[in-house]
Amino acid sequence: MSGTDATGGADASGADERWSPPVGPVDPDHPECAAVIAEVWTLLDGECTGETRDKLRQHLEDCPTCLRHYGIEEKIKNLIAVKCGGERAPETLRERLRIQISRTTIIRG
C-alpha cells in the first residue's frame, strides 16, 4: 500500500505522509482542483476578488484534498511571516532601490 489513505493522511500502518501537488484533476468529482491549487496563494494573501474568494472557499469546503493543500500553504505562509517578519533591508539598500524605481518610472512614464 502507498502509506496514505484516501484523504491523503497517513494510513493505519503509520507510514510517513507523502504529498505532491496536483497537476491535473485530483478527484474525479472535482475536476477544477488544479485551478484551485494555482489560486491558493491569492486567497491566502487576500488578493482575489470577492467572487473568486467565495468560489475558492466553496471548493475547499467540498474537496478534502485541496483543503489539505490549502492548510499546508497556510502553514508555510505563517512560518515565513514568523521567521522573516520584522526584518528590514538596510537603509542604504532601501534608498538605492527607491532611486532605481524612480528612474525606471521616469524612463517608462
CORPEUR-V144417 format. One record per backbone hydrogen bond with DSSP energy under -1.0 kcal/mol. CO is the residue of the C=O (numbers start at 1). NH is the residue of the N-H. If there is no record, write none. Layout:
BEGIN
CO_NH + CO_NH
END
This chain:
BEGIN
3_11 + 5_8 + 9_5 + 11_14 + 27_30 + 30_33 + 32_36 + 33_37 + 34_38 + 35_39 + 39_43 + 40_44 + 41_45 + 42_47 + 49_53 + 50_54 + 51_55 + 52_56 + 53_57 + 54_58 + 55_59 + 56_60 + 57_61 + 58_62 + 59_63 + 63_67 + 64_68 + 65_69 + 66_70 + 67_71 + 68_72 + 69_73 + 70_74 + 71_75 + 72_76 + 73_77 + 74_78 + 75_79 + 76_80 + 77_81 + 78_82 + 79_83 + 80_84 + 81_85 + 84_87 + 90_94 + 91_95 + 92_96 + 93_97 + 94_98 + 95_99 + 96_100 + 97_101 + 98_102 + 99_103 + 100_104 + 101_105 + 102_106 + 103_107 + 104_108 + 105_109
END
